[in-house]
Amino acid sequence: MVLRFFLFAAIFLLASCTDFERNNPDDTGSINYAASLLNYQGETYKTVVIGSQTWMARNLNYDVPDNNTDVCYNNNPANCNTYGRLYDWTTAMKLPPSCNTSSCATSISSKHQGICPNGWHIPTDADWEVLMNAVGGETAAIKLKATSGWNIGNGYIPGTDIYGFSALPGGYGTLTTGFNNAGFSLLLWSSSEYNSSSAYRRCWDNDIEYVKNDYSPKIDLHSVRCVKD
């Protein structure tokens, strides 16, 4: 099946979360939901306070007008309702498509709104690091994963969701392999470029208790969470 986003030249994919050194903080956490719900483009989002930050408590499901690089997993609208939409980096950032293959650092603000609501922004890599430190470092995946919605096979490690972040495995899309890993993986963009054709991301897997910090080709399709300014 030809996917709608097959409009760009092929780039090598860094597809899955790979192993790296971890630590083991002793942290129990507590859920601190924000007082009001966030209404945005016909969708209602619960928000949650974690440490010094306020985050959306589910993946963004904003259908960008006149755009074919924000999609539902497997082009199935039911997956958008469950996991939110998948976006290439420039769509998430509201930058020209040329920024997928060239650096646009001068166009990126410190709190870059992108497709987030007013007063919210695409998290920088540093924003993600603040969240990870608030919940105990790179072993944060279990504490941030939803308690249901993950595939229980392949060495599944259940989440506790003790902070209410409710990470759900929306999978991802690539030019070369199509849609992959819904139910098994969550990949979330940052606004920080790694190089001209790649950007940083954070990655959860169903069988790993920590969150991976790496980078991906900007043309890949990942989920988005917004953080409050």
Backbone as a ProteinNet text record, in pm:
[ID]
protein_1_A
[PRIMARY]
MVLRFFLFAAIFLLASCTDFERNNPDDTGSINYAASLLNYQGETYKTVVIGSQTWMARNLNYDVPDNNTDVCYNNNPANCNTYGRLYDWTTAMKLPPSCNTSSCATSISSKHQGICPNGWHIPTDADWEVLMNAVGGETAAIKLKATSGWNIGNGYIPGTDIYGFSALPGGYGTLTTGFNNAGFSLLLWSSSEYNSSSAYRRCWDNDIEYVKNDYSPKIDLHSVRCVKD
[TERTIARY]
84.1	0	87.3	53	128.5	75.5	159.8	119.7	120.2	32.9	20.4	146.1	229.1	345.4	466.4	451.5	564.9	593.2	628.9	654	797.2	878.1	1013.2	1114.2	1239	1345.7	1375.3	1417.5	1444	1564.9	1552.5	1661.5	1673.9	1795.6	1816.1	1739.5	1675.2	1591.9	1663.2	1654.6	1691.7	1561.2	1517.7	1378.5	1340.9	1416.9	1368.4	1454.8	1401.9	1476.1	1578.5	1705.3	1810.4	1861.1	1933.8	1975.7	2085.5	2084.8	2193.3	2191.2	2291.8	2307	2187.2	2141.5	2027.2	2062.4	1974.5	1989.3	1856.7	1851.3	1733.7	1692.1	1627.9	1585.8	1472.4	1462.6	1354.3	1254.8	1143	1052.4	910.3	816.3	679.7	587	610.9	533.7	391.6	323.5	183.3	124.6	-5.6	-69.3	-120	-86.4	-127.8	-189.1	-316.7	-382.9	-408.8	-393.9	-425.1	-573.9	-611.3	-747.9	-850.3	-811.2	-908.4	-861	-958.3	-927	-888.8	-807.1	-764.2	-845.7	-918	-995.5	-921.2	-898.1	-817.2	-865.8	-912.6	-954.6	-1051.1	-1150	-1251.5	-1213.4	-1092.8	-1046.5	-1030.8	-1056.6	-1039	-924.3	-830.1	-710.2	-702.9	-688.1	-651.8	-506.2	-471.2	-332.8	-284.9	-155.1	-100.8	24.5	35.7	152.7	251.6	373.8	480.2	602	638.6	747.9	713.7	800.1	780.1	707	663.3	605.3	459.6	385.1	249.9	247.4	202.6	202.5	59.9	36.7	-81.4	-71.7	-186.1	-186.8	-226.6	-224.5	-238.4	-174.3	-152	-87.2	-177.8	-116.3	-190.9	-266.3	-391.3	-472.6	-528.2	-438	-474.2	-456.1	-565.1	-562.3	-523.2	-399.7	-348.4	-418.9	-481.6	-554.4	-463.9	-517.2	-447.5	-306.8	-293.3	-162	-172.4	-75.1	-77.6	36.9	101	206.8	170.3	41.5	-8.3	-113.7	-97.6	-179.3	-218.6	-321.1	-355.4	-275	-234.6	-160.4	-241	-173.1	-236.3	-349.6	-349.8	-455.6	-594.1	-601.1	-726.4	-767.2	-878.2	-917.9	-934.5	-969.6	-983.9	-852.5	-740	-609.6	-579.5	-630.6	-614.6	-689.6	-807.8	-885.4	-813.7	-741.9	-672.3	-536.6	-456.2	-315.5	-282.1	-375.6	-340.5	-283.8	-244.9	-193.7	-41.9	10.2	154.1	192.5	306.4	349.5	496.2	528.9	670.4	713.3	843.5	894.2	851.9	861	827.8	679.5	594.3	451.6	428.2	489.8	476.5	526.2	631	694.1	634.3	545.9	492.7	606	694.6	806.2	795.5	862.6	857.3	909.2	855.3	902.8	1052.4	1111	1255.3	1336.3	1277.1	1347.7	1365.9	1300	1323.4	1460.9	1519.8	1649	1756.1	1722.4	1821.2	1795.7	1899.6	1885	1801.6	1708.4	1626.4	1638.2	1757.3	1779.6	1740.3	1760.1	1728.6	1578.4	1497.9	1352.5	1287.3	1368.4	1315.7	1327.9	1215.3	1216.4	1240.7	1273.1	1304	1181.8	1063.6	937.6	855.4	888.4	836.3	696.7	597.5	458.6	427.6	473.6	439.5	289.1	241.9	99.1	32	103.4	45.1	-49.1	-137.6	-226.1	-147.5	-211.4	-149.6	-113.6	6.8	53	119.6	132.9	197.2	301.3	394.1	497.1	544.2	608.6	675.2	793.3	806.2	914.9	1052.1	1144.1	1283.8	1342	1460.7	1527.7	1552.6	1580.2	1600.6	1471.3	1355	1226.4	1205.4	1236.3	1223.4	1315	1434.5	1528.7	1477.3	1413.5	1353.4	1248.1	1164	1062.3	1126.5	1226.6	1291.1	1351.6	1415.4	1475.6	1368.7	1253.9	1147.2	1088.2	1092.6	1032.9	1138.4	1265.6	1367.1	1466.9	1490.9	1593.7	1545.4	1639.1	1605.8	1533.6	1503	1416.6	1270.5	1239.3	1107.9	996.3	1026.4	922.7	808.6	839.9	735.3	642.1	697.7	618.2	532.6	571.6	499.6	408.3	422.1	339.5	198.7	99.7	-37.3	-44.1	-139.9	-151.4	-220.1	-277	-336.6	-308.6	-338.1	-318.8	-188.2	-100	26.2	13.5	80.2	79	153.1	94.4	151.9	252.2	280.2	377.5	519.7	612.6	754	815.7	796.6	860.8	800.8	672.5	602.2	631.8	664.4	680.9	567.7	475.4	359.6	397.8	320.3	340	257.9	302.1	228.7	154.7	198.4	136	113.8	209.2	188.7	191.6	229.6	226.8	113.4	37.5	-73.8	-35.8	88.3	132.2	65.4	37.7	-42.3	13.2	142.2	205.1	144.1	96.2	36.3	117.1	126	216.5	157	168.9	111.4	188.7	305.2	385.6	448.5	489	553.8	541.7	579.4	578.1	707.7	750.6	871.8	849.2	930.2	924	954.5	1050.6	1100.1	1022.1	962.8	898.7	751	693.4	552.1	524.5	408.4	368.3	420.9	465.9	527.8	496.4	478.3	491.5	382.2	263.8	154.1	126.4	106.8	89.5	219.3	332.8	463	554.2	542.9	638.1	567.8	624.3	583.3	706.6	702.9	811.6	756.2	815.8	767.8	875.4	835.3	929.1	972.9	1092.9	1132.9	1149.3	1161.9	1184	1332.3	1417.9	1563	1619.7	1688.6	1753.8	1877.4	1900	2027.3	2124.8	2077.2	2154.2	2054.2	2099.7	2012.4	1893.3	1907.2	1799.9	1739.5	1782.9	1734.5	1702.8	1613.8	1577.5	1572.3	1590.4	1585.6	1443.4	1433.4	1305.1	1321.7	1210.3	1211	1128.7	1172.7	1116.3	1088.6	967.4	924.1	904.6	939.5	906.2	828.7	752.6	668	748.5	874	951.9	1075.5	1080.2	1195.7	1145.2	1211.2	1161.8	1215.7	1295.4	1352.7	1317.6	1334	1303.8	1433.5	1434.7	1554.7	1554.6	1669.2	1690.7	1781.2	1725.8	1807.9	1752.3	1773.3	1727.7	1676.5	1601.6	1535.3	1532.2	1528.7	1507	1380	1388.6	1275	1154.7	1177.1	1064.9	985.9	1037.8	961.9	839.9	743.4	619.1	617.3	611.3	608.4	489.4	463.8	360.1	412.4	320	353.7	284.8	359	302.2	341.8	250.8	279.7	302.9	390.1	419.3	385.2	336.3	292.2	411.2	396.4	501.5	534.6
-119.3	0	123.8	214.6	339.1	433.3	482.5	570.7	714.6	795.2	933.7	1014.8	972.3	1055.2	1017.3	924.3	883.2	989.7	1108.9	1221.9	1269.1	1206.6	1254.5	1148.3	1188.9	1095.1	1007.1	882.9	787.5	830.2	812.6	839.7	720.9	686.8	574.8	593.8	488.9	494	440.4	517.3	466.7	426.8	300.4	266.3	241	165.6	120.3	173.7	158.9	201.2	95.1	133.6	36.2	51	-49.1	-55.8	45.6	98	181.5	180.7	239.2	232.8	295.6	232.7	280.8	295.2	363.5	367.7	328.4	322.8	269.5	358.3	470.5	557.4	495.2	532.2	488.7	603.6	593.5	706.5	654.3	702.2	653.1	742.9	873.5	964.5	985.7	1083.3	1108.3	1186.6	1163.9	1229.2	1366.6	1468.9	1606.1	1662.6	1630	1679.5	1828.7	1898.6	2041.4	2061.6	2180.2	2204.9	2199.6	2233.6	2240.5	2159.4	2119.7	2047.9	2147.2	2101.9	2183	2144.2	2238.9	2215.5	2274.9	2192.2	2235.5	2168	2247.5	2199.1	2080.6	2093.8	1990.4	1871.8	1872.2	1764.3	1817.9	1732.5	1768.7	1688.5	1759.1	1696.3	1718.2	1609.8	1622.3	1665.3	1749.2	1791.9	1753.8	1734.7	1685.4	1763	1796.3	1866.1	1762.8	1766.7	1676.5	1763.1	1771.6	1859.5	2003.8	2069.3	2210.3	2228.5	2120.6	2127.8	2083.1	2131.8	2084.1	2025.1	1899.5	1825.3	1786.6	1772.9	1701.3	1556.8	1501.5	1365.9	1263	1303	1207.3	1266.3	1181	1223.1	1317.9	1413.8	1512.7	1445.7	1488	1438	1556.6	1635.4	1755	1726.9	1737.3	1714.1	1844.4	1852.9	1976	1999.3	2114.6	2140.3	2131.6	2072	2067.3	2011.1	1903.4	1844	1693.3	1633.6	1487.9	1419.3	1488.9	1426.3	1423.1	1432.5	1392.1	1286	1169.3	1054.4	974.5	893.3	791.9	666	594.2	469.2	377.4	323.7	238.3	309	443.4	523.3	485.8	442.1	399.7	504.4	576.2	682.1	634	508.2	456.5	465.6	451.8	462.4	605.2	703.9	842.6	864.3	804	818.2	754.6	645.8	574.1	635.8	660.5	697.2	840.3	916	1043.8	1024.2	1134.3	1128.5	1116.3	1077	1070.8	1184.2	1248.4	1366.4	1355.1	1403	1424.5	1550	1569.4	1673.4	1813.6	1843.8	1979.8	2009.6	1909.1	1930.7	1962.2	1883.2	1909.1	2048.5	2092.3	2220	2338.2	2312.5	2416.6	2490.8	2414.8	2468.9	2420.2	2484.9	2441.5	2298.4	2221.7	2084.8	2075.6	2182.4	2181.5	2162.7	2195.9	2180.1	2034.2	1941.9	1799.5	1754.9	1830	1790	1898.2	2007.4	2113	2174.6	2225.7	2283.6	2411.3	2422.3	2543.2	2599.7	2588.7	2629.7	2774.7	2860.8	3003	3028.6	2929.7	2943.9	2879.4	2820	2748.9	2837.9	2866.9	2948.5	2860.5	2923.8	2847.4	2773	2829.4	2760.8	2759.5	2665.2	2662.9	2600.5	2682.2	2636.5	2523.5	2534.5	2433.8	2415.6	2290.4	2261.7	2253.7	2291	2291.4	2410.7	2405.8	2520.4	2643.2	2758.5	2879.2	2857.4	2901.3	2884.7	2749.9	2669.6	2537.9	2527.6	2431.7	2418.4	2273.7	2246.6	2118.8	2112	2007.4	2004.8	2001.2	2078.3	2066.6	1939	1900.4	1787.4	1817.4	1943.6	1982.7	1970.8	2004.7	1985.9	1839.2	1751.5	1608.1	1566.9	1622.9	1586.8	1630.5	1746.8	1792.2	1692.2	1644.8	1545.5	1417	1367.1	1242.7	1254.8	1367.1	1387.5	1397.5	1457.1	1473.2	1339.9	1239.7	1110	1002.8	1041.7	945.8	905.1	991.1	961	869.6	800.9	724.6	593.1	563.3	449.8	493.7	603.9	666.5	596.7	508.3	456.3	390.2	306.7	235.9	335.8	440.6	537.5	625.8	639	725.5	648.6	516.2	435	417.5	419.9	388.1	245.2	219.8	87.4	-13.3	32.8	-56.2	1.2	-76.1	-29	-71.2	-137	-188.5	-337.6	-384.1	-526.7	-603.6	-711.2	-782.6	-889.1	-905.2	-1004.5	-952.8	-1038.5	-1002.3	-939.6	-1003.9	-955.9	-829.9	-811.4	-690.4	-655.3	-527.4	-472.3	-372.7	-399.7	-311.6	-175.2	-75.1	58.8	81.6	174.9	212.1	344.8	429.4	559.3	641	640.7	704.9	857.1	914	1058.6	1105.6	1011.7	1047.3	1088.9	1061.1	1096.9	1008.3	884	790.5	770.6	738.3	713.7	591.6	609.8	501.4	476.6	350.5	311	331.6	452.6	485.2	434.3	370.6	323.1	437.5	410.1	512.5	475.8	567.8	542.7	585.9	512.1	547.9	530.8	597.9	587.5	446.5	380.8	252.4	132.1	142.2	24.8	43	159.1	181.3	201.6	155.9	169.7	53.1	83.7	-17.9	4.2	-107.9	-115.2	-47.6	-20.9	23.8	-86.2	-45.8	-141.3	-178.9	-150.7	-189.2	-70.5	39.5	150	285.1	381.8	521.7	604.3	683.5	773.5	914.7	1005.6	1141.7	1241.3	1333.7	1433.1	1531.8	1586.7	1710.6	1816.3	1941	2050.2	2069.5	1988.5	2006.9	1926.6	1995.4	1927	1851.2	1735.3	1664.7	1706.1	1705.9	1759	1806.6	1832.1	1891.3	1803.2	1671.5	1581.5	1499	1521.8	1443	1533.5	1485.9	1558.6	1460.9	1514.5	1431.3	1386.1	1272.1	1215.5	1142.2	1102.2	1011.8	888.6	773.6	647.6	552.7	498.7	394.9	263.5	150.5	18.3	-60.5	-161.4	-235.8	-324.4	-355.7	-450.9	-388.3	-253.8	-183.7	-83.1	-75.5	7.3	149.5	185.2	320	386.6	517.6	596.4	625	598.5	620.3	761	824.3	953.5	930.8	945.5	934.2	1027.6	999.7	1088.9	1006.9	1072.3	1004.7	1096.5	1040.9	1125.4	1208.9	1333.6	1423.9	1380	1302.6	1260.3	1145.9	1082.6	976.8	1035.9	950.9	992.7	946.8	1043	1014.2	1085.9	1051.1	1116.6	1247.8	1329.3	1458.3	1473.3	1519.9	1569.6	1716	1796.9	1938.9	1964.4	2060.4	2101.6	2249.7	2289.5	2428	2522.2	2642.2	2744.5	2783.6
0	0	0	-87.2	-94.6	11.2	96.3	205.3	158.3	223.5	180.2	199.1	291.1	318.4	236.5	140.2	58.1	-47.1	0.4	-88.3	-82.1	1.7	25.9	-14.7	-33.8	-66.2	53.1	26.1	134.8	216.3	348.8	441.8	534	574.6	666	795.9	844.1	963.5	1085.7	1196.1	1327.7	1394.4	1382.2	1403.8	1547.4	1621.5	1749.9	1862.6	1984.5	2102.2	2135.1	2146.2	2173.4	2315.2	2361.3	2500.3	2530.2	2652.5	2699.5	2851.6	2913.8	3058.5	3128.9	3237.3	3311.3	3458.7	3532	3676.5	3739.1	3872.5	3939.9	4056.9	4027.9	4137.1	4216.9	4342.5	4428.6	4438.8	4365.4	4353.8	4337.1	4416.1	4409.1	4328.7	4327.5	4244.5	4293.9	4232	4261.2	4144.8	4117.3	4004.2	4046.3	3966.7	3993.6	3865.4	3841.7	3722.1	3733.1	3620.1	3617.8	3642.1	3687	3732.5	3619.7	3498	3388.9	3269.8	3186.6	3063.7	2954.5	2860	2747.4	2625	2569.3	2447.8	2328.7	2227.1	2112.8	1986	1890.3	1759.2	1769.4	1857.9	1870.4	1956.5	2012.6	2100.2	2242.3	2339.8	2479.7	2538.3	2602.3	2656.8	2807.3	2881.7	3022.3	3027.7	3122.7	3138.8	3278.5	3291.5	3417.3	3455.1	3581.9	3634.3	3686.3	3632.9	3677.7	3708.2	3835.2	3873.3	3842	3767.3	3732.3	3599.9	3535.9	3402.2	3401.4	3299.4	3273.2	3132.6	3121.9	2995.9	2956.5	2825.6	2781.3	2831.5	2871.3	2923.6	2817.8	2690.4	2580	2455	2357	2233.7	2155.6	2088.2	2010.9	1896	1875.6	1764.1	1687	1632.7	1557.4	1408.6	1333.2	1189	1120.9	1074.8	1014.2	881.2	860.9	735.7	613.2	506.5	377.1	390.3	466.1	488.8	474.6	407.7	390.6	463.5	555.6	634.6	782.8	812.3	944	917.7	976.9	940.2	1064	1047.4	1145.8	1114.8	1217.1	1197.5	1105.8	1003.9	902.3	829.1	831.6	768.6	820	944.2	1006.9	1110.4	1088.8	1182.5	1326.5	1345.9	1482.4	1558.5	1488.2	1554.9	1599.1	1526.6	1571.9	1702.4	1714.5	1837.1	1955	1929.4	2037.4	2068.9	1964.1	1982.7	1945.7	1889.3	1830.7	1690.7	1627.7	1491.1	1490.8	1374	1350.2	1255.8	1283.5	1207.6	1169.1	1048.8	1023.3	1100.1	1111.8	1201.4	1158.9	1029	985.7	1001.4	985.7	1010.2	1157.1	1246.7	1390.6	1426.7	1359.3	1390.3	1314.4	1217.7	1129.9	1059.2	1000.9	923.8	779.3	684.7	545.3	529.1	434.7	411.5	385.6	333.5	306.8	435	549.8	677	715.5	643.8	668.6	620.7	530	475.4	489.3	555.2	578.9	715.9	778.7	911.4	905.8	999.6	1011.7	1151.9	1209.5	1348	1371.6	1273.4	1292	1296.1	1255.6	1256.4	1377.8	1465.5	1581.4	1705.2	1767.7	1889.1	2011.2	2123.8	2244.6	2297.4	2275.8	2307.1	2179.3	2092.7	1956.5	1955.6	1923	1931	1833.8	1709.7	1610.5	1601.3	1605.2	1595.3	1732.8	1837.6	1971.8	1989.5	2089.2	2115.2	2161.3	2157.4	2211.2	2357.3	2394.2	2530.7	2557.1	2453.5	2462.7	2353	2365.7	2262.8	2248.2	2134.3	2112.4	2208.8	2289.2	2387.7	2322.9	2377.6	2337.9	2398.1	2353.8	2417.2	2564.7	2596.5	2736.3	2817.1	2756.8	2824.1	2859.4	2765.4	2793.1	2907.8	2910.6	3016.3	3152.9	3159	3284.7	3331.8	3238.5	3274.8	3325	3253.3	3294.3	3433.7	3460.8	3592.6	3701.9	3668.4	3767	3811.1	3720.9	3755	3780.9	3787.6	3828.5	3723.1	3623.1	3524.8	3414.2	3349.3	3229.5	3257.1	3381.8	3413	3420.1	3357.1	3372	3296.2	3202.8	3113.9	3188.9	3287.2	3361.5	3428.7	3488.3	3563	3472.4	3345.4	3252.4	3157.8	3150.5	3061	3116.3	3026.3	3064.7	3117.8	3205.1	3266.2	3175.1	3063.7	2963.8	2825.6	2722.4	2585.7	2522.2	2599.5	2547.4	2519.2	2413.5	2381.9	2490.4	2539.6	2653.4	2611.7	2481.2	2435.9	2439.6	2400.1	2382.8	2507.4	2622.3	2744.2	2801.7	2781.7	2825.6	2971.1	2993.8	3128.3	3151	3243.4	3260.3	3315.3	3278.2	3331.2	3456.2	3538	3659.3	3642.9	3550.4	3521.8	3649	3736.6	3866.9	3859.9	3745.9	3728.9	3638.1	3578.1	3492.7	3351.9	3310.2	3175.2	3069.4	3105.5	3024.2	2883	2874.1	2744.1	2676.5	2554.1	2476.1	2349.8	2306.5	2198.5	2059.3	2007.6	1877.6	1758.3	1781.3	1669.6	1592.1	1468.9	1387.3	1240.5	1154	1009.9	946.6	844.2	770	621.3	543.6	398.7	351.8	417.4	368.3	419.5	539	599.5	628.4	600.9	627.9	775.5	819.7	959.3	1041.8	1163.5	1247.2	1394.6	1468.9	1615.1	1696.9	1640.7	1727.1	1829.5	1953.1	2061.4	2129.8	2063.7	2117	2147.7	2072.2	2085.4	2077.3	2147.9	2138.2	2109.6	2002.7	1966.8	1962.3	2040	2051.9	2009.2	1921.8	1870.1	1978.6	1958.7	2024.4	1915.8	1957.7	1862.3	1830.9	1891.2	1878.5	1762.2	1672.4	1561.3	1609.9	1549.2	1568.5	1460.1	1336.8	1224	1119	999	897.9	862.8	873.1	831.3	945.1	1069.2	1182.5	1300.9	1388.1	1509.4	1626.7	1745.8	1866.1	1895.4	1961.7	2001.3	2134.4	2194.7	2310.2	2272.4	2324.3	2278.1	2393.7	2394.8	2488.4	2411.9	2472.3	2419.1	2523.1	2477.8	2571.3	2665.4	2627.8	2707.3	2772.6	2778.9	2836.3	2938.6	3054.2	3163.6	3161.6	3063.8	3058	2925.4	2920.1	2801.5	2728	2599.5	2519.8	2460.8	2464.5	2401.2	2280.7	2159.3	2039.1	1932.3	1806.7	1700.9	1584.5	1496.7	1385.6	1264.3	1142.3	1025	1039.1	1002.3	1017.1	933.4	828.4	744.4	806.3	911.6	978.6	1048.5	1075	1138.1	1283.3	1375.8	1518.5	1583.5	1707.7	1786.2	1844.3	1897.1	1956	2091.2	2190	2315.7	2328.8	2376.6	2397.9	2546.4	2575.4	2712.1	2724.3	2839.2	2858.1	2867.6	2810.5	2814	2959.5
[MASK]
+++++++++++++++++++++++++++++++++++++++++++++++++++++++++++++++++++++++++++++++++++++++++++++++++++++++++++++++++++++++++++++++++++++++++++++++++++++++++++++++++++++++++++++++++++++++++++++++++++++++++++++++++++++++++++++++++++++

